[in-house]
Amino acid sequence: MAVAARRGPGPRGAAVWEAVMLLLCSGAPTGRPYNVDTESALLYAGPRDTLFGYSVVLHSHGAKRWLVVGAPTANWLSNTSVVKPGAIYRCKIGKNPARTCEQLQLGSPFGDPCGKTCLEERDNQWLGVTLSRQPGENGSIVTCGHRWKNIFYIRTESKLPTGVCYGMPSDLRTELSKRIAPCYQGSIGAYRARTE
């Protein structure tokens, strides 16, 4: 019995193996991707060294269509003193033969008040690392920068990297954008009082 096992598969096993090889080599149809359109792709390019395209969302408002693109290490056009805060771009789809994109400014370029015990640090905040769109017609868009920091307590050598998000209305009017800082606590004293 040990001798038969060493000889390999019997006649039945060999027949199955030959049938499988015949099917593979006879030109049986192979799988092809069906959801990637390589013939009519639209290519948009952003500034170099910005991670342009790290996050992407297709968006529409009425008859307007955009590709909204995150670039987490981009510099702002409106305030060059902030170091690589990240940016969001909107790229019009249709009637845009040069395939240009426009940088959107979320919040004030010179900073927004963020609370009684808050001083923001926006350098390297990676705004645009995430993009999300509400489902349905005319949904709003949310983008976040997870490396935004509260440096109010820097005197005690503490930085609080809580992150920040912005909600934009469906028409992408950035002056109506709202900052969302869900992890910010109004003051450490109030936090300690709740936990004791």
C-alpha positions in Angstrom: 0.0 0.0 0.0 2.9 2.4 0.7 4.3 1.6 -2.7 1.0 2.7 -4.4 0.9 6.0 -2.5 4.4 6.9 -3.7 3.5 6.4 -7.3 1.2 9.4 -7.3 -2.5 9.8 -8.1 -4.2 6.9 -9.7 -5.8 6.9 -13.1 -8.9 8.7 -11.9 -6.9 11.5 -10.3 -4.8 11.9 -13.4 -7.9 12.2 -15.5 -9.4 15.0 -13.3 -6.0 16.8 -13.5 -5.9 16.6 -17.3 -9.5 17.8 -17.6 -8.8 20.9 -15.4 -5.6 21.7 -17.5 -7.6 21.3 -20.7 -10.2 23.8 -19.6 -7.6 26.3 -18.5 -5.7 26.1 -21.7 -8.7 25.9 -24.1 -9.4 29.6 -24.0 -12.1 29.6 -21.3 -13.2 33.2 -20.7 -11.2 34.9 -18.0 -12.5 37.5 -15.6 -12.3 41.2 -16.5 -12.9 44.2 -14.3 -16.3 45.8 -15.1 -16.3 48.8 -12.9 -13.1 50.6 -14.0 -13.5 52.7 -17.1 -10.0 53.1 -18.5 -11.0 54.4 -22.0 -12.8 57.6 -20.8 -11.1 58.4 -17.5 -11.0 62.0 -16.3 -7.6 62.9 -14.9 -7.2 65.8 -12.5 -3.8 66.9 -11.2 -3.1 69.1 -8.2 -0.1 70.7 -6.8 3.0 68.6 -6.3 3.8 67.1 -2.9 0.3 67.7 -1.5 -1.0 64.2 -1.5 -3.7 65.5 -3.9 -6.2 62.7 -4.4 -5.7 61.1 -0.9 -9.5 61.3 -0.5 -12.0 61.8 -3.3 -15.8 62.2 -3.4 -18.2 62.7 -6.4 -20.6 65.4 -5.6 -23.6 67.1 -7.2 -25.8 70.1 -6.4 -28.7 70.6 -8.8 -27.2 70.4 -12.3 -23.6 71.0 -11.2 -21.2 68.1 -10.9 -17.9 68.1 -9.0 -15.1 65.9 -8.0 -14.1 67.0 -4.4 -10.5 66.1 -3.6 -8.5 66.1 -0.4 -4.8 67.1 -0.4 -3.7 66.6 3.3 -0.3 68.3 3.0 -1.2 71.3 0.7 -0.5 74.9 1.7 -3.3 77.5 1.7 -3.3 80.2 -1.0 -5.0 82.6 1.5 -2.5 82.3 4.4 1.1 81.1 3.8 2.1 81.4 7.4 0.3 78.1 8.3 2.6 75.2 7.4 1.0 72.5 5.3 -2.4 72.5 6.9 -4.1 70.5 4.1 -6.8 71.6 1.7 -9.9 70.6 -0.2 -10.3 71.2 -4.0 -13.3 71.1 -6.2 -12.9 70.1 -9.8 -15.8 70.8 -12.1 -16.9 67.8 -14.2 -18.0 68.8 -17.7 -17.2 72.0 -19.5 -13.7 72.0 -17.9 -11.4 71.1 -20.8 -8.3 72.1 -18.9 -9.4 70.0 -15.9 -8.6 72.7 -13.4 -9.4 72.5 -9.7 -10.1 75.3 -7.3 -8.9 75.3 -3.7 -11.7 75.8 -1.1 -10.9 77.8 2.1 -12.7 76.3 5.1 -13.0 78.5 8.1 -11.0 81.8 8.5 -7.6 81.7 7.0 -6.3 83.6 10.0 -7.9 81.3 12.6 -11.2 80.9 14.4 -11.9 81.2 18.1 -12.3 77.7 19.4 -13.2 78.2 23.0 -12.2 79.7 26.3 -9.4 77.2 26.9 -8.4 76.7 23.3 -5.6 78.0 21.1 -5.5 76.2 17.8 -2.4 74.9 16.0 -3.2 74.2 12.3 0.3 73.4 11.1 0.3 69.9 9.6 -3.3 69.2 10.6 -3.9 67.1 7.5 -7.2 68.7 6.5 -8.7 66.6 3.7 -7.4 63.3 4.9 -11.0 62.2 5.0 -14.0 63.2 2.9 -17.6 62.0 3.3 -20.8 63.0 1.6 -24.3 62.7 2.9 -26.3 60.3 0.7 -29.2 61.6 -1.3 -29.8 64.6 -3.5 -27.9 67.7 -2.4 -26.1 66.1 0.5 -23.6 68.1 2.5 -19.9 67.2 2.7 -17.7 66.7 5.8 -13.9 66.7 5.8 -11.5 66.3 8.7 -8.0 67.0 9.7 -7.1 64.5 12.5 -3.8 66.2 13.4 -5.3 69.6 14.5 -4.2 70.5 18.0 -5.3 72.6 21.0 -2.1 74.2 22.4 -3.7 76.3 25.1 -2.0 74.2 27.7 1.5 74.3 26.1 2.8 76.2 29.2 2.4 72.8 31.0 4.0 71.0 28.0 0.7 69.6 26.8 -0.7 69.6 23.3 -4.2 68.1 22.8 -4.4 66.6 19.3 -8.2 66.3 19.2 -8.7 66.9 15.4 -11.2 69.1 13.6 -13.8 68.7 11.0 -15.7 71.0 8.7 -19.2 70.6 7.3 -19.9 72.2 4.0 -23.4 72.8 2.4 -24.2 71.0 -0.8 -23.5 74.1 -2.9 -19.9 74.2 -1.5 -20.2 77.8 -0.4 -17.3 77.8 2.1 -18.4 80.9 3.9 -21.3 78.8 5.2 -19.0 76.0 6.4 -19.1 75.0 10.0 -16.3 73.8 12.2 -16.9 70.7 14.2 -14.6 69.8 17.1 -16.4 67.0 18.8 -13.5 66.0 21.2 -12.9 69.6 22.5 -13.8 70.0 26.2 -14.6 73.6 27.2 -12.2 73.5 30.2 -10.2 71.0 32.1 -11.8 72.1 35.4 -15.3 71.2 34.0 -13.9 67.9 32.8 -12.4 67.1 36.2 -15.6 68.0 38.0 -17.6 65.5 35.8 -15.1 62.7 36.4 -14.6 63.0 40.2 
